[in-house]
């Protein structure tokens, strides 16, 4: 179902999430736009946008806590064709929206009751030494 209001792209980023390194294929006109080398993933003669952590490597968390494209002015054809509020947008939000939301939330906090750091004792397999222990 298409939403009645067009969602704000910078609050989402779900469309930038994909399950593999061949998610966003680039065409010759995309390469002519001057995308930086670090944004590219070559697979033989084919080239794609580089992916990291399940999303396009150019999806960036801003200081304001929103998601933005680091190469927006040079973005590929597939990204230019993707329309906020479209059927595809709704599907991306449904299937990948939670991943995008986690990215804006930052890393999960560590629990307060972590065990003391230890070192595996090579002389006694399975024994963990905690700083202050006597061997």
N, C-alpha and C positions, 0 to 999 in steps of 0.2 A: 504494500500500500504506500502510495506517495504521500509524504507529509503535506499538510495544508500550508505550512510556512517553510520557506527555504532555510535549512540549517546553516549555521555559521561554520564555514570550513575550518577556520582557525581554532575552533573549539573541539575539533574532532580528529582528523587525520586517519580515520579508519580505512580509507581507500588506499593508503600508502602501505598497508599491511598485506603481505602475501606469503604463501607457504613455501616458496622456492626461489632459487637464484635467477630463474628465467621469468620472473613475474612481469617486468616491464621491459618489453622488447623495444630497441631503438632502431630507427630508420636513418638513412643517409641524411635527411633534412634535420634530424635531431642532433647528429654529430656535428653538422655545420653550424649549429647554434652556439658552439663553444663550451659544451659541458666539460668540467675539469676531469682529468684522467682518473683521479681517485673516486669519481662518481660512477665509473664504468666497470662492468664485469664482462670480460670477453669469454666466449665459449666457442672455440674454433673461429669460424668466420662471422659468427653472430655476436651481437653486443647487446647488453642489457644494463639497466640501472643496477648498481651494486646494492646488495641487501645486507642488513645486519640486524640481529635480534628479531628477525621475522618481519622487518619493515624496511622500506627504502632507506638507505644510509643517509640520504639527504633530508630526511624528516628530522627536524631539530626542535628541541624544547627551548622556548624563549625564556628570557628573564621574567616575563609576565606569567609564565606557567601555561602558555598556549603552544600549540604545535604549528610549525611553519616549514616551508620548503626552502632549503638553503640555496637552491638554484632556480628559484621561481621564474625569473626572467628567461632562463634557458631551458625550462622544463620540457620534457619530451611530448610528442604528439598525443600519446595515450593520456597523459595528465591534462593536457589542454582540452581534450575532448570530454573528459569526465565532468559532469555537471552536478553541482550541489542541488539536492532535492530530487534527483532523478531516481528511477527504479534501481539503478546500479548503486547509487548512493545509499538508498535505504537498505539494500542487501549488504553492502559493506559495513554499514553501521550495525546491522543485526548480527553479522558473523564476526566482525573484527573490532567493534566499538569498545568492548571491554578491555582489549589489549591496548588500544589507543588511550583509554582512560587511565589505565595503570601507568602508562608512560608519563602522563601529566601529573600523576600523583607522586612520582619519585619512588625511590627504593623503599621497600618495606622496612620499618624500624626493627632493630634487633631486640630480642627480649632482654629484660634487666637481669635475669638469673642465668646468664651463660656460665658454663663451667670454666674453671681456670684453664688457661692455655697449658698444654702439656707437650711433651716430646716422647715419641716412641723410643723405648729403651731397646737398642739393638741386641744387647746381651740377654735380655729376657723377653722373648717374643710375646706380644700381647700385653706387656706391662707398660703403662703410661707413667712417665715421671712428671710431676708438677713442680714448678720452681719452688725450692725450699725443701723438697724431699731429700732424704739421705739415701744414697744408693745402697 
